[in-house]
């Protein structure tokens, strides 16, 4: 899952848990003790409102509604009812309470709070949003801290249904009003959430500002632990901004505190973006040596290719060979080709043949068969070289590639050379005749003429030796 999708994955149930943990409800409702209520009781003076008294008949109606909604307060008969039936019954009772005589604005806000609870129980996010927004219609009759808590919950709910602009608007209003009461009420977790919203809206610089505030504030308090995913959010923003220098610093912090293998790979990529190939290679090699790449085939291949760039092809071969043995890489044509070519560049020709042959058979690859023939010719394995050149010629003959004719010419000429060394002169002449039909340039024709001269000399020398 991408970072952006992860940040969007708040469900209505998760928001509900936060909502009723943070929204302070007045005494007489089922949500009395909350974090905001505790903040309200702090020593610093707070903006307050006078809350209306709840009429006694209304309180009795609330008690009945609470019994229906809360399992610990239900009668035996109500416990046997299904949740759907209980929620429907509670909704009826709420309608009756809302429309009863003498109900003031504070009492009406409590009804909407209960309706929010019912919406959460039904996992009805739009219903919960509607209920909370109706509570805010009576905001002059509810405690200030409760108003702020509901605003923040609405931001979370809108975020959960991917209405990010509306979520941000509620967050801006909430932050402005809470900060006017006490800036300390904008806590670390709230700063992280605001950063997430800005990130989702592609406002990456602002997202960084908020996540940096969260990290700084958390570091000042012993009881708050800085979270890995905060730095992950910061990194995602910096990567989107292509600010690789600060991304590099963030990744180093992540590696020091949370040494996840993926961070090593990302750090290597960051150095690559900054043009520091040497550092990038060193980081990737360090990750490989620590076993961080064991389940990352593409990265293992990268480490192997790095050895070629460092003029150490034998190390490339060793890395690929070990990965194949440990089944970290598939024994497919691509990896076998890489192994063979690394051995070739390291002049370990005998070891190059087997993987190159396996790759060529798998892909019917004329270029590979030609390479194999060259290695065999250099190793004086002349008969097998002729066979490999024949296979390469066959593939090039059937190829529609515009370069196939040129490749065929080189292949046939190499085959003729092997045949001369094998003293199979008649077959060599046939090969030169085939090459003459393929030749397109004066240079190629000159090459044929020179090799025919060499063939005649070899025939004469062989005849002399035989007496």
PyMOL commands that set and color helices and strands:
alter all, ss='L'
color gray80, all
select helices_A, chain A and resi 3-7+12-22+35-40+56-69+71-73+76-80+83-98+105-121+125-136+139-141+144-160+164-181+183-185+188-200+204-219+228-240+244-257+261-273+277-289+297-309+313-325+333-345+349-363+366-378+382-398+404-421+425-438+442-466
alter helices_A, ss='H'
color red, helices_A
deselect
rebuild
show_as cartoon
